[in-house]
Amino acid sequence: MFLNHLQKFNKGECIFFSLILSGVCIISTALGQNIADRPNIVLILADDMGYGDVSALNLSSKIHTPVMDNILKKGIHFTDAHSSSSVCTPTRYGLLTGRYDFRSRLKKGVLNGYSPSLIEKGRVTIASFLKKEGYHTGCFGKWHLGLDWQLKDNSRPIQQPPSTGVVEDNFDDNVDYTARVNGGPWDFGFEESLIIPASLDMSPYCYLDNGKVHSIPNEVLKNRSEGGTGRGSLRRSGKVSKDFVFDQVLPTITNRAVTYINARAKVTNEPFFLYLPLPSPHTPWVPTKDFSGSSQAGNYGDYVKETDQMIGKVIEALAKNGLLENTLVILTSDNGSDWTPEDISQTGHKSNADFRGRKADIFEAGHHVPFMAQWPGHIQAGSQSAQLICTTDMVATLAGMLHFALPNGVAEDSFNLWPAWVGKDGGKPIRDFIVHHSLGGYFAIRKGSWKLCTSLGSGGFTEPRVIKLLPGDQKCGTLFNLANDPAETNDVYLQFPEKVAELKKLLDDCQQKGYSRPHF
């Protein structure tokens, strides 16, 4: 979709614009709104943070998170919020495009730092949509959606880094780190950016500043546990820049976001959209010395504590610049926490609350995430919603907040939940169902309180990951009623064959149609 014509009239009149998608011209009309009066939007995406890590959501939490608790106090919390996938890359794709990740080329797993760009060329994103509506856009943090690195020799592909063991110095010698990189946020609507290519445990370990590598990664990280040992210390082998210090990545990203806010505060006639995909508390768990020992949940808890304080720095920057009253702040996580039963036993902390499983699983802990937002004077302080909401809903919800009709052909799986954010949903469900997707490509579908998993096993990190069917097996999935069994302990697959058939058909239709949003 491309914006071919935009004509702006005086305040109180309509704004007309025509959009083209696949050669089809679509006309959309928006309510009159002075651009300068529109709110700034700050969308913060934590990395691998569980529902139970927010102390206001977990009375027995071993981590105190005053900043996130205060967002809950001043805004709204969604008790039934979900990431579109149980792992990083797919959720980020869904959040920015409004599409379920399984509609992309990535059917399971995640990308690495050298994978090609996942977002299709020409695909509308939150950033490109808002940019065309008069917003300035910035992205600072973990990208993890692939990058199109320039090669020295196009006849040779990039040799991917090994997943284990010692890396050879020349494994990626065909990458031209001096050339501009394509396929990053700068190609999908973001005007300013500072990113790391993928997760904090994936090479290349370097910063990209507006499409250019800031410091060439010439050094080699030769050992997975270099820089730390034990649980949560993983760093995959690979190239690293001299200015890439693991425990300084989170502060560096945060400081750049603060600098962006300070600069945009001086521009009075252009609202901004700040996307802040934090690299934490994903492994490696590397809190700075100031936060070491600040929680009762080990290095992980300390890293969550630092994450909370970094979010606080962003909110403080908004307040200092007089922007907080007219800024919508949204905070969620890309999936659940990678927290094991052993971690719970050692610390007493339930990172994923009482949900079953962990990150990557098709179970609730894999994708049931904290989701909160504040906007003084618009979102009621201390409010709560039980609406079913997905990270793919950001596109349609922000369009709804701005009173713009989402054109056909865009954000196929994005629902406008804005009425629920401001308490005007009338208590009626907005999203009829949601599709879940695991690391291994397992599917589940949720409608009402019913959740159907279409395979056996977790499909993620929890054993058994895969359970093969045997001749004569009567069931090939599981069915849970989350209304009375949120921990997924009582499988009623065989007791409700009609419900199983209904949900299977709904999932099949969603996959075959290519969209789930009504009137797409």
WOQUIHU-V572094 format. One line per field, one symbol per residue. ss: DSSP state (a for helix, b for strand, c for the rest). psi: psi as a letter, one per 40 degrees, with the letter a starting at -180 (. if undefined). burial: 1 if it has 16 or more other ideal C-beta (glycine too) atoms within 10 Angstrom, else 0. Layout:
ss->???
psi->???
burial->???
//
This chain:
ss->cbbbbbbcccccccbbbbbbbccbbbbbbbccccaaaccbbbbbbbccccaaacaaaccccccccaaaaaaaaacbbbbbbbcccccaaaaaaaaaacccaaaccccccccccccccccccccccaaaaaaacccbbbbbbbcccccbccbcccccccccccccccccccccccbccccccbccaaaccccbbbbbccccccccbcbbbccbbcccccbbbccccccccccccccccbbbcccccaaaaaaaaaaaaaaaaaaacccccccbbbbbbcccccccccccaaaccccccaaaaaaaaaaaaaaaaaaaaaaacccaaabbbbbbbcccccccaaaaaaaccccccccccccccccaaaabccbbbbccccccccbbbbbbbbaaaaaaaaaaaccbcccccccccccccaaaacccccccccccbbbbbcccccbbbbbccbbbbccccccccccccccccccccccccbbbbcccccccccccccccaaaaaaaaaaaaaaaaaccccccc
psi->hihdhhhhaiheiihhiiihhfehhhhhhiihhhddeiiihhhhhihfhidedhdeegdeiehhgddddddddeaihhefiiieieicddddddddeeihdeeaeheiaiiaeeiihdhihehhiddddddeeeiihihhahcffiigihidheehihhiiieiahiidedfeehgeeihhieadeefehdiihiidaieehiigiihhfehhdhhgdihhehdeheiiaheehhiiaiiideghdeedddddddddddddddddeheehiihhhggieifiiiggiiddeheeaffaddddddddddddddddddddddefeddfhhhhhaieaiighidddddddehgdfbeihaaidieidddehiihiiighedhhheiiheihiideeddddddddefhhhiieigdfhiheddddeffeeeihdhdiihihideeiiihhhbehhhheiiidebdhihdhhiiiheheieaihihedegeefeghfdddgdddddddddddddddddeiehif.
burial->1000000000000010101010000001000010000111111111111111111111001111101111110111110111111111111111111111111101010111111011100011111111111111111111111110100000000100100000100011011010001011111111111111111111111111001010001001100100010011111111111001011011111111110110011000001111111111111111100010011011111111111111110110110010110111111111111110001000101111101111111111111111111110001000101011111111111111110111111111111111111000000001101111111111111110011111111111110010000000000011111100010100001000001100110110010000111000
//
